[in-house]
Amino acid sequence: MNFYIKQNVFNLWGEKFNIQNEEFQDCFQVKTALKFFKKYLILDMQNNTLLILKKRYGRILKRWDICDAQGKLLFIVKQRFTPFRPSFKIVNVDPSVTGNYSVSGNIFSFTFQIKKDDQEISSVTKKVVSFGDSYEISVADPNEIMRSIAITLVFDAVNHKKKTSLGNITDMIGG
């Protein structure tokens, strides 16, 4: 199953992404309230919250908490220190989810894989020439769609933001 994430660049008060399925029909949307305080809401097309992604501040390496619609913590995405390529560790908090998740990408951060117990569950490719950030996600397991979308958004927030934008002042000051 393929999904396409496209950032809407003309949004004054926050970030917005549209997510389409392989038939290029809108199936999810992502919104932020304000750029400075990173909190993404993944919504269905009826504006029902499916997941909440919250950036944790005051850390050297980036950390994001992924919660359900009621705010219950499901998993944590932690950036790992690696010298030549981005790498993330996924920490499951939800006891109903088993397995060990990891994320790793290439040296330029344009492609990465999400793995569960060393088996690839999805691969993500960032379009290099695009007006706004744009990703293609190929998901092998339909049960991992929302996790893959959430991890892709975290990866985008950590790796592909201009350091001079309002949304990344916290990155410049170590937030």
C-alpha positions in Angstrom: 0.0 0.0 0.0 1.3 3.4 -1.0 0.6 6.7 0.7 1.7 10.2 -0.3 2.4 13.0 2.2 2.5 16.5 0.8 3.1 19.6 2.8 1.0 22.7 2.2 3.5 25.5 2.1 1.1 28.4 2.2 -0.1 28.2 5.8 0.7 31.2 8.0 0.0 29.9 11.5 1.3 26.3 11.4 2.1 23.4 9.2 -0.4 21.3 7.3 0.1 18.1 5.3 -2.4 16.2 3.1 -2.0 12.4 3.0 -3.4 10.5 -0.1 -3.7 6.8 -0.8 -2.4 5.1 -3.8 -5.5 6.3 -5.8 -4.4 9.8 -4.9 -7.5 10.4 -2.8 -7.2 12.4 0.4 -7.5 10.0 3.4 -5.8 11.8 6.2 -4.6 15.4 7.1 -2.0 16.7 9.5 -2.3 20.0 11.2 -0.3 22.0 13.8 -1.6 24.8 16.0 1.5 27.0 15.9 4.9 26.3 14.4 6.9 27.2 17.5 5.4 24.6 19.8 5.6 21.3 17.8 2.4 19.3 18.2 1.0 17.6 15.1 -2.6 16.2 14.9 -3.2 13.4 12.4 -6.9 13.6 11.5 -9.2 11.6 9.3 -11.2 13.5 6.6 -14.0 14.2 9.1 -11.5 16.0 11.4 -11.5 13.3 14.0 -8.1 13.1 15.8 -6.4 9.7 15.2 -2.9 10.4 16.6 -1.1 13.3 18.4 2.6 13.8 17.9 4.3 16.0 20.6 7.9 17.2 20.5 9.7 17.0 23.9 11.9 19.9 24.6 15.1 20.3 26.6 17.0 17.3 25.1 20.2 17.1 23.1 18.8 14.5 20.8 15.2 14.9 19.5 12.4 13.0 21.1 8.7 12.8 20.1 5.8 11.2 22.0 3.1 9.6 19.9 -0.3 9.5 21.6 -3.8 8.3 20.7 -6.7 10.7 20.4 -7.3 10.7 24.2 -3.6 11.6 24.9 -2.6 8.1 26.0 1.1 7.5 25.1 1.5 4.8 22.5 5.2 5.0 21.6 8.2 7.3 21.7 10.5 8.1 18.8 14.1 8.9 20.0 16.9 10.2 17.8 20.1 8.2 18.1 23.5 9.6 17.8 25.1 8.2 14.6 27.8 10.0 12.7 26.9 9.4 9.0 23.2 8.7 8.8 20.0 9.5 10.7 18.8 6.8 13.1 15.9 6.5 15.4 14.8 4.2 18.1 11.1 3.5 18.7 10.1 2.7 22.2 6.7 0.9 22.6 4.7 2.0 25.6 1.5 0.3 24.6 1.6 -3.3 26.1 -0.7 -4.5 23.2 2.1 -3.9 20.7 4.9 -6.4 20.5 8.2 -6.3 18.7 11.2 -4.0 18.4 11.0 -1.1 16.0 13.8 0.9 14.4 14.3 3.5 11.7 17.4 4.2 9.7 18.1 6.2 6.6 20.7 7.1 4.0 23.4 9.7 4.5 21.3 12.5 2.8 18.1 11.5 4.7 16.1 11.2 1.5 15.1 7.5 2.0 14.6 5.5 5.2 13.2 2.2 6.3 11.0 1.4 9.3 11.6 -2.1 10.7 9.9 -4.3 13.2 12.2 -7.1 14.5 14.6 -6.4 11.6 11.8 -6.9 9.0 11.0 -3.9 6.9 7.4 -2.8 7.4 7.6 0.3 5.4 10.0 2.4 3.3 9.8 6.1 2.8 11.2 8.2 0.0 11.4 12.0 0.1 11.0 13.8 -3.2 14.1 15.9 -3.7 12.6 18.4 -6.1 9.2 19.5 -4.7 7.5 22.7 -3.5 7.2 21.8 0.2 8.1 18.5 1.7 6.7 15.5 -0.1 7.0 11.8 0.7 6.0 8.4 -0.6 5.4 5.7 1.9 5.2 2.1 0.9 3.7 0.1 3.7 3.9 -3.7 3.7 1.7 -4.3 6.7 -1.7 -2.6 6.8 -1.6 -2.6 10.6 1.4 -0.3 10.5 0.0 2.5 8.4 -0.6 5.1 11.2 2.8 4.2 12.8 4.6 4.7 9.5 2.9 8.0 8.9 3.7 9.3 12.4 7.3 8.2 12.1 7.6 9.9 8.7 6.3 13.2 10.1 8.8 13.0 13.0 11.6 12.3 10.6 10.6 15.3 8.5 10.5 17.5 11.6 13.9 16.4 12.7 15.8 16.3 9.4 14.3 18.6 6.8 13.4 21.9 8.4 15.2 25.1 7.5 17.0 26.4 10.6 15.9 30.0 9.9 12.2 29.4 10.0 10.0 30.3 13.0 9.2 26.6 13.4 12.8 25.7 14.1 14.0 28.5 16.4 13.8 25.8 19.1 16.3 23.7 17.0 18.7 26.6 16.9 18.6 27.1 20.7 18.7 23.3 21.5 15.0 22.8 22.1 
